[in-house]
Amino acid sequence: MSTSTPQIAREAAPPSRAPEASRRPRRRITGSALLYLSPGMLGFAIFIVVPLLVSLVISVFDWPLFGAPEFVGLQNYRHMLAGDPAFWISLRNTLIFAILYTAVNLAVALGLSYWLMSLGGRWAAFFRVLFFIPVVTPMIGNALIFRLMLNDDGIVNQALRAIGITGPQWLNTPVWAMFSLVLMSLWQGMGYNIIVLGAGIAGINPSVLEASRIDGAGPVNRFFRVVFPMLSPTIFFCTIMTVIGAFKVFAQPYALTEGGPGNATNTLVLHLYRNGFSFDRLGYASAIAWVLFVLVMLITAVQFSQQKRWVTYDS
């Protein structure tokens, strides 16, 4: 009895060491992952998280660009919501721009991506590159070129006069100024969605499309009943990114219309910039930034909550 008990203990000992030995490679993998991730996470903390928290602190101060800050609590937020009509005008303009730009961008990009799928070959690759070129060109430079083109005596009105049409004052009429802003932004940013949607369409199983053709589905019916449901996750991603980008619009109204005429194209980010760097009110500008941040987060949360109604992830 006494000799068999130590033997049983020795035989039972190795299994207790096995889990400890198996944990060592996992610890090494975790340590290596943290080592490789640390530069990116450090940069994210320094350039994103810290400035974000500092801006929240600044938003409760009357903080001039030069001079001593003064704590004012929520006064900046109260003034924004109850004492600054320009804030509500800029919010309205931003919402109008975001709705128009997102809808037209996605519709045109989706149509062109579907057309490029049917085109195929080298011509499809050529047009994809052609549509994507404006995305990687400087925004300010493109806005200045559009400003020259859309002036009262610009090339657009000259071309219209050549065919007997009197062109409008594109940049000096509220409605046409917003239209010009959407048009210029569409030309600048549409190529990104064309590339992403094109990749999504290319990932659709060709046999599914061929089966729909054999079943007699026409191009329109095939698009809405086959292509669109299978492409809905990609469309959802493009919608999220396009809406976020639309709410951050700044360079286009700054260089193209300067927020005018009047405040017809003054957006939230342009209003933020002017308060911070033209009117020397960094605290108030930070408060606007946080309201914009919360607004974008709420809209994004609503989009995610509604995705189950139309987005399908079944392959």
N, C-alpha and C positions, 0 to 999 in steps of 0.2 A: 504493500500500500504506500509506504514512504518513498520507494524508488519510482513508482509510477507517477506520483504527483508532480515532481520536478520535470519529468519528461513531458507531461501534458502541458506544463507552463511554458517550457521551451518551444514546443510546437505551436502554442497559441501566440507567442511573442511576435513573430514576423508580420502577421496581418496588422498589428497596431502601428508598425513603422511604415507600412505601405502608403496610407493616406498622407503622412508627413512628407514622404519622398515625392508623391505626386503633386503636392502643393508647391514644391520648389520651382519647377518649370513655369507654373502659373505666375508665381511672384516675379520671376525673371521677365516674363512677357509683360506683366503689368508695369514693372519698373522701366523696361525699354520703351513701352508706349508713352508713359508719363515723360520720359526724357525727350522723346521726339516731339511730343505735343507741347512741351513747355515753352518753346519760343513763340509759337502761335498764340497760346493762351496768355503768355505774358504781354504780347503786343495787343491782344484783345482787351486785356484788363487796363493797360496803360492808355490806349487810344480810344476805347469805347466806354468801358464801365466807369472809369474814374471821371472823364469829362461829363458823362451822363449824370453822375451823382453831384458833381460840382455845379452843373447847370441848375439842378434842383435847389441847391443851397442858394445860388445867386438869384433865383426867381422870387425869393422872399425878402430881397433887399432892393433898395433904391441904389443901384450900382452904376455910377457913371464910368465912362471909359478912363477918365483921369480924375482922381479925387477919392475921398474916403466914402465907403459904402455906408448906408443907413438901413437898419432893419425896419421893414414895414409890414411883416407878416404876410397876410393874404391880400394886401391892398392892390398889388399888381393884377391878381386874378379878378378882384371885384371891379377894378377899372376896366379891364378887358371886356368883361361880360355886360357891364352896365354903363360904362362911360366912354366907350370908344366905338363910335359908329363905323369907323374904317375897318375894325376887326370883323364885324358882321358882313360888310361888303366883300372883304377879301375871302371870308369863309364861303359866301355864296358863289363868288367867282371860281374858287377852287373846286367846289362841288360841281358846278356846271362844266368846268373843264374836264374834271375826272370822269364824269358820266359820258360826255361826248367823245373824249379821246379814247377811253377804254372800249366803248361800244364800236366805234369806227375802226379802231386798231385791230381788235379781235376779228371783226367781220371781214375786213379786207385781207388781213394776214391769213385767215383760214381759207378764204376763197382762192388766194394766190397759191397757198401751199397745196390745195387740192388740184389746182390747175397744173402746178409743177409736177405733181405725182403722175398725172396723165401724160405730161409732156415727155418726161424721162430723158435719159441719155445726157450728152454733154450740154445741151441747151438748158436743161434743168439746173445743172451745176453752175452754168454761167449766170443765169438769172438769180440764183440764190446769192452768189457773190455780189452781183450788182445791187441787189436789194439790201445787202448787209453793209456795204461800204459806208453809207451815212452814219451807221451806228458807231463806227470807230473814228469818225471825223470830229473835229472840235465843235462843240455846241455853240460857242460864242461866234466862231467864224461863220457857221451856217446861218445863225440868226441875223448877222450883219448882212450877209448876201441876200437873205429873204427881205430884209428891210429895204435894200436898194431896189429889189425887184418889185416890191409892193408899194413903193412911193407913188404919189399922184402922177408923176411923170416917169415912172419905172417901166421896165420892159413889159410887164403884164398889161398895164393900161395902154401902152403903145400898141401891143399886139391886138388888144380889143378894139382900139380905134381904127386899126387897119381893116377890120371887118365890119365897121360901122356901129360898134357898141361903145357906149360911154361907161368906162369902168368906175366903180365906186371908190371912195376914199377908204382904202383897205385898213389903214392904221389910224385913221382919225374919226371913225364911226364905231360906236360901242359894239354893235352886232358884228360888223365885218372885222373888227380888231380881234374879237374872240375867235371868229372863224379862222382868221389868219394864224392865230396862235395854235389852234388845233391842227391846222394844215401843216404848219412848219414842224410841230412836234410829231405828227404822224409820219412825215417824210423822214425825220431823224430816227425814230425808234421802232418803226414797223418791222425792220429787217430782223430784229432779234426774235420776235414771235414767229416770223416766217421760218427761221431756222429751227426753232424748237418744235413748232407744229409739223414741219416737214419731217423731222426725225420721228415724231410720234406716228405720222402716217406711214412712214417707211417701216415701222415696227408692226404694222397690222399684217396678219397672215394673208398672203395673196390668195390662198385657197378659199378663204371666206368670201373675199370679193368675187372670185370666179364663180363660187356657188350661187351668190346673189344674182350674177349676170345670167347664169343658166336658169335660175328660177324666174327670170323675166323682169327683174327690178331695173328701172331706169336710173339715170345718173342722179336725179334729185332724190328719188325714193331710196336709192342705195346709200346716198350720203347721210340722210337723216335716220335711217333705220339700221345701218351697219357701221359706217365710218364714224359718225358723231358719237354713238355710245361707246365705241372702243377707244375713241380719242378723248373722251371726257376727262380723264385724269390729267392729260397734257393741257387741255383747255382750262381746267381749273387752276393749274399751276401758272399758266400765262395770265389768267385773270387776276390772281393774287399779286403777281409781280407788277402787272401793268397798273393796277389801282394804287399800289404803294408808290410807284414812280410818279403817277399823276398827281398825287397829293404833295409830292416834294418838288413840283415844278418851280423853277426859279430862273434859270439862265435865259429861257425863251422870253418871258415877259420883261425881264431886266434889259435884254439887248434889243428885242424886237419892238416892243411897244412902250417900255419904261413904265408899265402899269397903267397906261392911259388908253384912250382919252379919259381924262378925269381919273376915276378909279375903276374903269370898266374891265381892265385885265390885271388889277392888283391882286396877287395871290397871297396865301398865308406866309409862305416862305419869303416872298418879296417884302411883305409888311413886317415880318420879323427882322429882316436885314436892315430895312430903313430905320426901325426903332433902335436897333443895336448900334449901327455904325454911322447913321446920318443924324439921329436925334440924341445920341449918347445916352441910351436907356437900356443898358445890358440886362438889368433885372427884369424889366418888362419884356424884352425880347426872349429871355429864357422862359418866362411864363408862357408866352405864345408857343414856344417850342414844345413845352410839356403838354399843352392842350392839343397841339397837333399830334404829338406822340400818342396820347390817350385816344384821340379820335381815330387814328389809323389802326391802333390795336383793337378798338371796338369793331370797326368795319371788318377787319380781318377775322375776328372771332365770329361775327355773324356769318361771313362767307363759309368758314369751316363748319359752323353748325348747320348750314343749309346744304352742304355738299352731298349728303345722302339722298337728297331729293332728285338729283340729276347726274351724279357722278357714279360710275360703276367701275369696279376694279376687277371684274371677271374677264379673263382673257378668252 
